[in-house]
């Protein structure tokens, strides 16, 4: 179950990355949507690292999993 959540977070991070790139190109830096997208991506990254650490600490995932 935790592996699927990690996969979901990775996909969400990629979507946020491409959304931020789209906003950067479309808005040309005139709005704060790119910065907002970066904030979302950083939050997702923190959740991803916390989830991976939790999975390793509890033994639900391992180095060879």
mmCIF file of the N, C-alpha and C atoms, coordinates in Angstrom:
data_MODEL
# 
_entry.id   MODEL 
# 
loop_
_atom_site.group_PDB 
_atom_site.id 
_atom_site.type_symbol 
_atom_site.label_atom_id 
_atom_site.label_alt_id 
_atom_site.label_comp_id 
_atom_site.label_asym_id 
_atom_site.label_entity_id 
_atom_site.label_seq_id 
_atom_site.pdbx_PDB_ins_code 
_atom_site.Cartn_x 
_atom_site.Cartn_y 
_atom_site.Cartn_z 
_atom_site.occupancy 
_atom_site.B_iso_or_equiv 
_atom_site.pdbx_formal_charge 
_atom_site.auth_seq_id 
_atom_site.auth_comp_id 
_atom_site.auth_asym_id 
_atom_site.auth_atom_id 
_atom_site.pdbx_PDB_model_num 
ATOM 1   N N  . UNK A 1 1  ? 0.813  -1.190 0.000   1.00 0.00 ? 1  UNK A N  1 
ATOM 2   C CA . UNK A 1 1  ? 0.000  0.000  0.000   1.00 0.00 ? 1  UNK A CA 1 
ATOM 3   C C  . UNK A 1 1  ? 0.865  1.266  0.000   1.00 0.00 ? 1  UNK A C  1 
ATOM 4   N N  . UNK A 1 2  ? 1.931  1.240  0.770   1.00 0.00 ? 2  UNK A N  1 
ATOM 5   C CA . UNK A 1 2  ? 2.787  2.424  0.858   1.00 0.00 ? 2  UNK A CA 1 
ATOM 6   C C  . UNK A 1 2  ? 3.521  2.679  -0.472  1.00 0.00 ? 2  UNK A C  1 
ATOM 7   N N  . UNK A 1 3  ? 3.782  1.607  -1.209  1.00 0.00 ? 3  UNK A N  1 
ATOM 8   C CA . UNK A 1 3  ? 4.448  1.776  -2.506  1.00 0.00 ? 3  UNK A CA 1 
ATOM 9   C C  . UNK A 1 3  ? 3.566  2.534  -3.486  1.00 0.00 ? 3  UNK A C  1 
ATOM 10  N N  . UNK A 1 4  ? 2.257  2.265  -3.430  1.00 0.00 ? 4  UNK A N  1 
ATOM 11  C CA . UNK A 1 4  ? 1.333  2.976  -4.309  1.00 0.00 ? 4  UNK A CA 1 
ATOM 12  C C  . UNK A 1 4  ? 1.226  4.447  -3.929  1.00 0.00 ? 4  UNK A C  1 
ATOM 13  N N  . UNK A 1 5  ? 1.282  4.725  -2.623  1.00 0.00 ? 5  UNK A N  1 
ATOM 14  C CA . UNK A 1 5  ? 1.246  6.116  -2.179  1.00 0.00 ? 5  UNK A CA 1 
ATOM 15  C C  . UNK A 1 5  ? 2.501  6.859  -2.627  1.00 0.00 ? 5  UNK A C  1 
ATOM 16  N N  . UNK A 1 6  ? 3.651  6.193  -2.558  1.00 0.00 ? 6  UNK A N  1 
ATOM 17  C CA . UNK A 1 6  ? 4.899  6.798  -3.029  1.00 0.00 ? 6  UNK A CA 1 
ATOM 18  C C  . UNK A 1 6  ? 4.826  7.061  -4.527  1.00 0.00 ? 6  UNK A C  1 
ATOM 19  N N  . UNK A 1 7  ? 4.297  6.111  -5.274  1.00 0.00 ? 7  UNK A N  1 
ATOM 20  C CA . UNK A 1 7  ? 4.128  6.295  -6.715  1.00 0.00 ? 7  UNK A CA 1 
ATOM 21  C C  . UNK A 1 7  ? 3.179  7.460  -7.005  1.00 0.00 ? 7  UNK A C  1 
ATOM 22  N N  . UNK A 1 8  ? 2.103  7.560  -6.241  1.00 0.00 ? 8  UNK A N  1 
ATOM 23  C CA . UNK A 1 8  ? 1.165  8.673  -6.393  1.00 0.00 ? 8  UNK A CA 1 
ATOM 24  C C  . UNK A 1 8  ? 1.864  10.012 -6.153  1.00 0.00 ? 8  UNK A C  1 
ATOM 25  N N  . UNK A 1 9  ? 2.695  10.091 -5.120  1.00 0.00 ? 9  UNK A N  1 
ATOM 26  C CA . UNK A 1 9  ? 3.398  11.340 -4.819  1.00 0.00 ? 9  UNK A CA 1 
ATOM 27  C C  . UNK A 1 9  ? 4.384  11.704 -5.922  1.00 0.00 ? 9  UNK A C  1 
ATOM 28  N N  . UNK A 1 10 ? 5.045  10.714 -6.502  1.00 0.00 ? 10 UNK A N  1 
ATOM 29  C CA . UNK A 1 10 ? 5.983  10.981 -7.598  1.00 0.00 ? 10 UNK A CA 1 
ATOM 30  C C  . UNK A 1 10 ? 5.236  11.527 -8.813  1.00 0.00 ? 10 UNK A C  1 
ATOM 31  N N  . UNK A 1 11 ? 4.102  10.917 -9.125  1.00 0.00 ? 11 UNK A N  1 
ATOM 32  C CA . UNK A 1 11 ? 3.294  11.391 -10.259 1.00 0.00 ? 11 UNK A CA 1 
ATOM 33  C C  . UNK A 1 11 ? 2.776  12.799 -9.984  1.00 0.00 ? 11 UNK A C  1 
ATOM 34  N N  . UNK A 1 12 ? 2.335  13.051 -8.760  1.00 0.00 ? 12 UNK A N  1 
ATOM 35  C CA . UNK A 1 12 ? 1.861  14.390 -8.402  1.00 0.00 ? 12 UNK A CA 1 
ATOM 36  C C  . UNK A 1 12 ? 2.976  15.422 -8.519  1.00 0.00 ? 12 UNK A C  1 
ATOM 37  N N  . UNK A 1 13 ? 4.196  15.035 -8.160  1.00 0.00 ? 13 UNK A N  1 
ATOM 38  C CA . UNK A 1 13 ? 5.325  15.945 -8.278  1.00 0.00 ? 13 UNK A CA 1 
ATOM 39  C C  . UNK A 1 13 ? 5.621  16.262 -9.749  1.00 0.00 ? 13 UNK A C  1 
ATOM 40  N N  . UNK A 1 14 ? 5.550  15.261 -10.601 1.00 0.00 ? 14 UNK A N  1 
ATOM 41  C CA . UNK A 1 14 ? 5.773  15.500 -12.026 1.00 0.00 ? 14 UNK A CA 1 
ATOM 42  C C  . UNK A 1 14 ? 4.691  16.394 -12.622 1.00 0.00 ? 14 UNK A C  1 
ATOM 43  N N  . UNK A 1 15 ? 3.456  16.171 -12.225 1.00 0.00 ? 15 UNK A N  1 
ATOM 44  C CA . UNK A 1 15 ? 2.372  17.029 -12.710 1.00 0.00 ? 15 UNK A CA 1 
ATOM 45  C C  . UNK A 1 15 ? 2.598  18.469 -12.266 1.00 0.00 ? 15 UNK A C  1 
ATOM 46  N N  . UNK A 1 16 ? 3.004  18.663 -11.021 1.00 0.00 ? 16 UNK A N  1 
ATOM 47  C CA . UNK A 1 16 ? 3.283  20.001 -10.523 1.00 0.00 ? 16 UNK A CA 1 
ATOM 48  C C  . UNK A 1 16 ? 4.459  20.639 -11.268 1.00 0.00 ? 16 UNK A C  1 
ATOM 49  N N  . UNK A 1 17 ? 5.453  19.828 -11.592 1.00 0.00 ? 17 UNK A N  1 
ATOM 50  C CA . UNK A 1 17 ? 6.603  20.338 -12.342 1.00 0.00 ? 17 UNK A CA 1 
ATOM 51  C C  . UNK A 1 17 ? 6.187  20.859 -13.713 1.00 0.00 ? 17 UNK A C  1 
ATOM 52  N N  . UNK A 1 18 ? 5.414  20.067 -14.437 1.00 0.00 ? 18 UNK A N  1 
ATOM 53  C CA . UNK A 1 18 ? 4.983  20.489 -15.776 1.00 0.00 ? 18 UNK A CA 1 
ATOM 54  C C  . UNK A 1 18 ? 3.982  21.636 -15.716 1.00 0.00 ? 18 UNK A C  1 
ATOM 55  N N  . UNK A 1 19 ? 3.165  21.678 -14.676 1.00 0.00 ? 19 UNK A N  1 
ATOM 56  C CA . UNK A 1 19 ? 2.246  22.796 -14.506 1.00 0.00 ? 19 UNK A CA 1 
ATOM 57  C C  . UNK A 1 19 ? 3.017  24.091 -14.270 1.00 0.00 ? 19 UNK A C  1 
ATOM 58  N N  . UNK A 1 20 ? 4.036  24.020 -13.425 1.00 0.00 ? 20 UNK A N  1 
ATOM 59  C CA . UNK A 1 20 ? 4.865  25.199 -13.185 1.00 0.00 ? 20 UNK A CA 1 
ATOM 60  C C  . UNK A 1 20 ? 5.576  25.670 -14.442 1.00 0.00 ? 20 UNK A C  1 
ATOM 61  N N  . UNK A 1 21 ? 6.071  24.731 -15.243 1.00 0.00 ? 21 UNK A N  1 
ATOM 62  C CA . UNK A 1 21 ? 6.699  25.099 -16.512 1.00 0.00 ? 21 UNK A CA 1 
ATOM 63  C C  . UNK A 1 21 ? 5.723  25.748 -17.467 1.00 0.00 ? 21 UNK A C  1 
ATOM 64  N N  . UNK A 1 22 ? 4.499  25.216 -17.500 1.00 0.00 ? 22 UNK A N  1 
ATOM 65  C CA . UNK A 1 22 ? 3.467  25.805 -18.356 1.00 0.00 ? 22 UNK A CA 1 
ATOM 66  C C  . UNK A 1 22 ? 3.148  27.220 -17.917 1.00 0.00 ? 22 UNK A C  1 
ATOM 67  N N  . UNK A 1 23 ? 2.991  27.429 -16.600 1.00 0.00 ? 23 UNK A N  1 
ATOM 68  C CA . UNK A 1 23 ? 2.703  28.769 -16.092 1.00 0.00 ? 23 UNK A CA 1 
ATOM 69  C C  . UNK A 1 23 ? 3.855  29.720 -16.364 1.00 0.00 ? 23 UNK A C  1 
ATOM 70  N N  . UNK A 1 24 ? 5.073  29.230 -16.258 1.00 0.00 ? 24 UNK A N  1 
ATOM 71  C CA . UNK A 1 24 ? 6.239  30.072 -16.502 1.00 0.00 ? 24 UNK A CA 1 
ATOM 72  C C  . UNK A 1 24 ? 6.257  30.564 -17.953 1.00 0.00 ? 24 UNK A C  1 
ATOM 73  N N  . UNK A 1 25 ? 5.943  29.668 -18.871 1.00 0.00 ? 25 UNK A N  1 
ATOM 74  C CA . UNK A 1 25 ? 5.946  30.040 -20.291 1.00 0.00 ? 25 UNK A CA 1 
ATOM 75  C C  . UNK A 1 25 ? 4.750  30.928 -20.623 1.00 0.00 ? 25 UNK A C  1 
ATOM 76  N N  . UNK A 1 26 ? 3.567  30.561 -20.115 1.00 0.00 ? 26 UNK A N  1 
ATOM 77  C CA . UNK A 1 26 ? 2.357  31.286 -20.472 1.00 0.00 ? 26 UNK A CA 1 
ATOM 78  C C  . UNK A 1 26 ? 2.303  32.673 -19.839 1.00 0.00 ? 26 UNK A C  1 
ATOM 79  N N  . UNK A 1 27 ? 2.626  32.776 -18.545 1.00 0.00 ? 27 UNK A N  1 
ATOM 80  C CA . UNK A 1 27 ? 2.486  34.052 -17.830 1.00 0.00 ? 27 UNK A CA 1 
ATOM 81  C C  . UNK A 1 27 ? 3.691  34.965 -17.977 1.00 0.00 ? 27 UNK A C  1 
ATOM 82  N N  . UNK A 1 28 ? 4.819  34.411 -18.362 1.00 0.00 ? 28 UNK A N  1 
ATOM 83  C CA . UNK A 1 28 ? 6.065  35.175 -18.533 1.00 0.00 ? 28 UNK A CA 1 
ATOM 84  C C  . UNK A 1 28 ? 6.461  35.919 -17.262 1.00 0.00 ? 28 UNK A C  1 
ATOM 85  N N  . UNK A 1 29 ? 6.211  35.285 -16.100 1.00 0.00 ? 29 UNK A N  1 
ATOM 86  C CA . UNK A 1 29 ? 6.649  35.848 -14.831 1.00 0.00 ? 29 UNK A CA 1 
ATOM 87  C C  . UNK A 1 29 ? 5.795  36.975 -14.294 1.00 0.00 ? 29 UNK A C  1 
ATOM 88  N N  . UNK A 1 30 ? 4.618  37.205 -14.862 1.00 0.00 ? 30 UNK A N  1 
ATOM 89  C CA . UNK A 1 30 ? 3.788  38.318 -14.404 1.00 0.00 ? 30 UNK A CA 1 
ATOM 90  C C  . UNK A 1 30 ? 2.832  37.935 -13.284 1.00 0.00 ? 30 UNK A C  1 
ATOM 91  N N  . UNK A 1 31 ? 2.640  36.650 -13.061 1.00 0.00 ? 31 UNK A N  1 
ATOM 92  C CA . UNK A 1 31 ? 1.767  36.220 -11.972 1.00 0.00 ? 31 UNK A CA 1 
ATOM 93  C C  . UNK A 1 31 ? 2.579  35.363 -10.996 1.00 0.00 ? 31 UNK A C  1 
ATOM 94  N N  . UNK A 1 32 ? 1.940  34.996 -9.896  1.00 0.00 ? 32 UNK A N  1 
ATOM 95  C CA . UNK A 1 32 ? 2.620  34.198 -8.877  1.00 0.00 ? 32 UNK A CA 1 
ATOM 96  C C  . UNK A 1 32 ? 2.283  32.725 -8.980  1.00 0.00 ? 32 UNK A C  1 
ATOM 97  N N  . UNK A 1 33 ? 1.680  32.305 -10.091 1.00 0.00 ? 33 UNK A N  1 
ATOM 98  C CA . UNK A 1 33 ? 1.297  30.903 -10.216 1.00 0.00 ? 33 UNK A CA 1 
ATOM 99  C C  . UNK A 1 33 ? 2.504  29.981 -10.269 1.00 0.00 ? 33 UNK A C  1 
ATOM 100 N N  . UNK A 1 34 ? 3.607  30.434 -10.846 1.00 0.00 ? 34 UNK A N  1 
ATOM 101 C CA . UNK A 1 34 ? 4.815  29.607 -10.893 1.00 0.00 ? 34 UNK A CA 1 
ATOM 102 C C  . UNK A 1 34 ? 5.369  29.391 -9.484  1.00 0.00 ? 34 UNK A C  1 
ATOM 103 N N  . UNK A 1 35 ? 5.390  30.428 -8.691  1.00 0.00 ? 35 UNK A N  1 
ATOM 104 C CA . UNK A 1 35 ? 5.872  30.305 -7.311  1.00 0.00 ? 35 UNK A CA 1 
ATOM 105 C C  . UNK A 1 35 ? 4.934  29.427 -6.489  1.00 0.00 ? 35 UNK A C  1 
ATOM 106 N N  . UNK A 1 36 ? 3.649  29.540 -6.721  1.00 0.00 ? 36 UNK A N  1 
ATOM 107 C CA . UNK A 1 36 ? 2.686  28.696 -6.025  1.00 0.00 ? 36 UNK A CA 1 
ATOM 108 C C  . UNK A 1 36 ? 2.903  27.230 -6.390  1.00 0.00 ? 36 UNK A C  1 
ATOM 109 N N  . UNK A 1 37 ? 3.154  26.970 -7.664  1.00 0.00 ? 37 UNK A N  1 
ATOM 110 C CA . UNK A 1 37 ? 3.424  25.604 -8.115  1.00 0.00 ? 37 UNK A CA 1 
ATOM 111 C C  . UNK A 1 37 ? 4.702  25.066 -7.477  1.00 0.00 ? 37 UNK A C  1 
ATOM 112 N N  . UNK A 1 38 ? 5.697  25.909 -7.303  1.00 0.00 ? 38 UNK A N  1 
ATOM 113 C CA . UNK A 1 38 ? 6.930  25.495 -6.630  1.00 0.00 ? 38 UNK A CA 1 
ATOM 114 C C  . UNK A 1 38 ? 6.652  25.139 -5.175  1.00 0.00 ? 38 UNK A C  1 
ATOM 115 N N  . UNK A 1 39 ? 5.826  25.913 -4.518  1.00 0.00 ? 39 UNK A N  1 
ATOM 116 C CA . UNK A 1 39 ? 5.467  25.616 -3.137  1.00 0.00 ? 39 UNK A CA 1 
ATOM 117 C C  . UNK A 1 39 ? 4.744  24.285 -3.002  1.00 0.00 ? 39 UNK A C  1 
ATOM 118 N N  . UNK A 1 40 ? 3.862  24.004 -3.941  1.00 0.00 ? 40 UNK A N  1 
ATOM 119 C CA . UNK A 1 40 ? 3.163  22.718 -3.951  1.00 0.00 ? 40 UNK A CA 1 
ATOM 120 C C  . UNK A 1 40 ? 4.168  21.584 -4.147  1.00 0.00 ? 40 UNK A C  1 
ATOM 121 N N  . UNK A 1 41 ? 5.100  21.769 -5.072  1.00 0.00 ? 41 UNK A N  1 
ATOM 122 C CA . UNK A 1 41 ? 6.097  20.735 -5.368  1.00 0.00 ? 41 UNK A CA 1 
ATOM 123 C C  . UNK A 1 41 ? 7.011  20.476 -4.176  1.00 0.00 ? 41 UNK A C  1 
ATOM 124 N N  . UNK A 1 42 ? 7.396  21.514 -3.472  1.00 0.00 ? 42 UNK A N  1 
ATOM 125 C CA . UNK A 1 42 ? 8.233  21.346 -2.271  1.00 0.00 ? 42 UNK A CA 1 
ATOM 126 C C  . UNK A 1 42 ? 7.449  20.606 -1.193  1.00 0.00 ? 42 UNK A C  1 
ATOM 127 N N  . UNK A 1 43 ? 6.179  20.925 -1.030  1.00 0.00 ? 43 UNK A N  1 
ATOM 128 C CA . UNK A 1 43 ? 5.346  20.230 -0.047  1.00 0.00 ? 43 UNK A CA 1 
ATOM 129 C C  . UNK A 1 43 ? 5.216  18.748 -0.391  1.00 0.00 ? 43 UNK A C  1 
ATOM 130 N N  . UNK A 1 44 ? 5.027  18.450 -1.663  1.00 0.00 ? 44 UNK A N  1 
ATOM 131 C CA . UNK A 1 44 ? 4.931  17.054 -2.097  1.00 0.00 ? 44 UNK A CA 1 
ATOM 132 C C  . UNK A 1 44 ? 6.254  16.336 -1.846  1.00 0.00 ? 44 UNK A C  1 
ATOM 133 N N  . UNK A 1 45 ? 7.377  17.015 -2.094  1.00 0.00 ? 45 UNK A N  1 
ATOM 134 C CA . UNK A 1 45 ? 8.682  16.398 -1.874  1.00 0.00 ? 45 UNK A CA 1 
ATOM 135 C C  . UNK A 1 45 ? 8.902  16.078 -0.398  1.00 0.00 ? 45 UNK A C  1 
ATOM 136 N N  . UNK A 1 46 ? 8.475  16.981 0.488   1.00 0.00 ? 46 UNK A N  1 
ATOM 137 C CA . UNK A 1 46 ? 8.604  16.723 1.926   1.00 0.00 ? 46 UNK A CA 1 
ATOM 138 C C  . UNK A 1 46 ? 7.751  15.519 2.324   1.00 0.00 ? 46 UNK A C  1 
ATOM 139 N N  . UNK A 1 47 ? 6.526  15.455 1.803   1.00 0.00 ? 47 UNK A N  1 
ATOM 140 C CA . UNK A 1 47 ? 5.671  14.300 2.092   1.00 0.00 ? 47 UNK A CA 1 
ATOM 141 C C  . UNK A 1 47 ? 6.276  13.013 1.540   1.00 0.00 ? 47 UNK A C  1 
ATOM 142 N N  . UNK A 1 48 ? 6.906  13.086 0.370   1.00 0.00 ? 48 UNK A N  1 
ATOM 143 C CA . UNK A 1 48 ? 7.527  11.909 -0.231  1.00 0.00 ? 48 UNK A CA 1 
ATOM 144 C C  . UNK A 1 48 ? 8.682  11.402 0.624   1.00 0.00 ? 48 UNK A C  1 
ATOM 145 N N  . UNK A 1 49 ? 9.560  12.304 1.053   1.00 0.00 ? 49 UNK A N  1 
ATOM 146 C CA . UNK A 1 49 ? 10.684 11.894 1.895   1.00 0.00 ? 49 UNK A CA 1 
ATOM 147 C C  . UNK A 1 49 ? 10.202 11.339 3.234   1.00 0.00 ? 49 UNK A C  1 
ATOM 148 N N  . UNK A 1 50 ? 9.181  11.961 3.813   1.00 0.00 ? 50 UNK A N  1 
ATOM 149 C CA . UNK A 1 50 ? 8.642  11.467 5.081   1.00 0.00 ? 50 UNK A CA 1 
ATOM 150 C C  . UNK A 1 50 ? 8.028  10.082 4.907   1.00 0.00 ? 50 UNK A C  1 
ATOM 151 N N  . UNK A 1 51 ? 7.344  9.861  3.797   1.00 0.00 ? 51 UNK A N  1 
ATOM 152 C CA . UNK A 1 51 ? 6.734  8.558  3.535   1.00 0.00 ? 51 UNK A CA 1 
ATOM 153 C C  . UNK A 1 51 ? 7.795  7.484  3.316   1.00 0.00 ? 51 UNK A C  1 
ATOM 154 N N  . UNK A 1 52 ? 8.836  7.818  2.576   1.00 0.00 ? 52 UNK A N  1 
ATOM 155 C CA . UNK A 1 52 ? 9.919  6.856  2.351   1.00 0.00 ? 52 UNK A CA 1 
ATOM 156 C C  . UNK A 1 52 ? 10.615 6.536  3.668   1.00 0.00 ? 52 UNK A C  1 
ATOM 157 N N  . UNK A 1 53 ? 10.881 7.546  4.475   1.00 0.00 ? 53 UNK A N  1 
ATOM 158 C CA . UNK A 1 53 ? 11.519 7.315  5.768   1.00 0.00 ? 53 UNK A CA 1 
ATOM 159 C C  . UNK A 1 53 ? 10.635 6.445  6.655   1.00 0.00 ? 53 UNK A C  1 
ATOM 160 N N  . UNK A 1 54 ? 9.343  6.721  6.679   1.00 0.00 ? 54 UNK A N  1 
ATOM 161 C CA . UNK A 1 54 ? 8.406  5.930  7.476   1.00 0.00 ? 54 UNK A CA 1 
ATOM 162 C C  . UNK A 1 54 ? 8.391  4.471  6.998   1.00 0.00 ? 54 UNK A C  1 
ATOM 163 N N  . UNK A 1 55 ? 8.368  4.281  5.692   1.00 0.00 ? 55 UNK A N  1 
ATOM 164 C CA . UNK A 1 55 ? 8.364  2.926  5.139   1.00 0.00 ? 55 UNK A CA 1 
ATOM 165 C C  . UNK A 1 55 ? 9.636  2.160  5.467   1.00 0.00 ? 55 UNK A C  1 
ATOM 166 N N  . UNK A 1 56 ? 10.760 2.828  5.424   1.00 0.00 ? 56 UNK A N  1 
ATOM 167 C CA . UNK A 1 56 ? 12.018 2.183  5.781   1.00 0.00 ? 56 UNK A CA 1 
ATOM 168 C C  . UNK A 1 56 ? 12.088 1.882  7.281   1.00 0.00 ? 56 UNK A C  1 
ATOM 169 N N  . UNK A 1 57 ? 11.606 2.819  8.095   1.00 0.00 ? 57 UNK A N  1 
ATOM 170 C CA . UNK A 1 57 ? 11.663 2.635  9.553   1.00 0.00 ? 57 UNK A CA 1 
ATOM 171 C C  . UNK A 1 57 ? 10.761 1.503  10.029  1.00 0.00 ? 57 UNK A C  1 
ATOM 172 N N  . UNK A 1 58 ? 9.619  1.340  9.383   1.00 0.00 ? 58 UNK A N  1 
ATOM 173 C CA . UNK A 1 58 ? 8.686  0.298  9.804   1.00 0.00 ? 58 UNK A CA 1 
ATOM 174 C C  . UNK A 1 58 ? 8.904  -1.030 9.102   1.00 0.00 ? 58 UNK A C  1 
ATOM 175 N N  . UNK A 1 59 ? 9.796  -1.042 8.112   1.00 0.00 ? 59 UNK A N  1 
ATOM 176 C CA . UNK A 1 59 ? 10.082 -2.279 7.404   1.00 0.00 ? 59 UNK A CA 1 
ATOM 177 C C  . UNK A 1 59 ? 9.108  -2.597 6.287   1.00 0.00 ? 59 UNK A C  1 
ATOM 178 N N  . UNK A 1 60 ? 8.229  -1.683 5.958   1.00 0.00 ? 60 UNK A N  1 
ATOM 179 C CA . UNK A 1 60 ? 7.276  -1.922 4.871   1.00 0.00 ? 60 UNK A CA 1 
ATOM 180 C C  . UNK A 1 60 ? 7.940  -1.871 3.508   1.00 0.00 ? 60 UNK A C  1 
ATOM 181 N N  . UNK A 1 61 ? 9.006  -1.104 3.394   1.00 0.00 ? 61 UNK A N  1 
ATOM 182 C CA . UNK A 1 61 ? 9.810  -1.097 2.175   1.00 0.00 ? 61 UNK A CA 1 
ATOM 183 C C  . UNK A 1 61 ? 11.262 -1.291 2.583   1.00 0.00 ? 61 UNK A C  1 
ATOM 184 N N  . UNK A 1 62 ? 12.059 -1.758 1.654   1.00 0.00 ? 62 UNK A N  1 
ATOM 185 C CA . UNK A 1 62 ? 13.469 -1.981 1.939   1.00 0.00 ? 62 UNK A CA 1 
ATOM 186 C C  . UNK A 1 62 ? 14.312 -1.593 0.755   1.00 0.00 ? 62 UNK A C  1 
ATOM 187 N N  . UNK A 1 63 ? 15.617 -1.713 0.891   1.00 0.00 ? 63 UNK A N  1 
ATOM 188 C CA . UNK A 1 63 ? 16.507 -1.330 -0.212  1.00 0.00 ? 63 UNK A CA 1 
ATOM 189 C C  . UNK A 1 63 ? 16.278 -2.143 -1.487  1.00 0.00 ? 63 UNK A C  1 
ATOM 190 N N  . UNK A 1 64 ? 15.845 -3.366 -1.352  1.00 0.00 ? 64 UNK A N  1 
ATOM 191 C CA . UNK A 1 64 ? 15.650 -4.213 -2.539  1.00 0.00 ? 64 UNK A CA 1 
ATOM 192 C C  . UNK A 1 64 ? 14.201 -4.339 -2.951  1.00 0.00 ? 64 UNK A C  1 
ATOM 193 N N  . UNK A 1 65 ? 13.315 -3.551 -2.336  1.00 0.00 ? 65 UNK A N  1 
ATOM 194 C CA . UNK A 1 65 ? 11.883 -3.694 -2.604  1.00 0.00 ? 65 UNK A CA 1 
ATOM 195 C C  . UNK A 1 65 ? 11.487 -2.995 -3.882  1.00 0.00 ? 65 UNK A C  1 
# 
